[in-house]
Amino acid sequence: QVQLVESGGGLVQAGGSLRLSCAASGRTFRSWSMGWFRRAPGKGREFVASINWSGGNTYYADSVKGRFTISRDSAKNTVYLQMNSLKSGDTAVYYCADSSVSTKSYDYWGQGTQVTVSS
């Protein structure tokens, strides 16, 4: 069992920046990778970025490449999402998710944190 808690969301103007945090606890030794997803109003879930705990490999959606950066702090079991050059299209609830070493699928999810970008 893994618990995930996101923080750092808020209201920013277009072109501004925010840094989201995701703190993991519980059976974190079973974690393979961590990912960020988002859900905009009236839309489905969208993949944003992910990072592998062992190798640190990162992956990004084309829509955020060059603007968002995912990073990790293994000592704190925490993953971050630095978001720069924010656009109104980035407005969404952002969720942190955990992928286990057994399933390689996202089995655990945080409660989400709201990011609102004013145009």
Secondary structure, 3 states (H helix, E strand, C coil): CEEEEEECCEEEECCCCEEEEEEEEECHHHEEEEEEEEECCCCCEEEEEEEECCCCCEEECCCCCCCEEEEEEHHHCEEEEEECCCCHHHCEEEEEEEEECCCCCEEEECCCEEEEEEC
